Amino acid sequence: MSKFGELIDVEIPVLLDFFTEWSDESAAMHAVLRDVAAALGDKAKVIKIDVEKNKELAEALRIKGLPTLIIYKSGEMKWRQSGELDANTLIGLIQEYV
């Protein structure tokens, strides 16, 4: 969990995507997240977290639906939603915290 703290305790927004390999919705988000990361460059981080490999973290954050998207900035959760979103919506949300 200390590594998680290091990931989110940064000055730029961090978008976390909690997913599983077997979820069709999660798979659909992979291309969207690539577009988001490309559009934002070094203004934000996009990190994918496989809930199967990070069960403790997923439980601690009460991840139920997949994909679950969370934006952190300076270690503080700013926004959270379960379900798919398009790249433009996500880029707009993240830019509010840049």
Protein Blocks (a to p, Z undefined) as FASTA:
>chain_A
ZZmmmmmmcfbdcddddddfklmklmmmmmmmmmmmmmnmmmbccddddfklmmmlmmmn
opabdcdddddeehiafbdceddddfklmmmmmmmmZZ
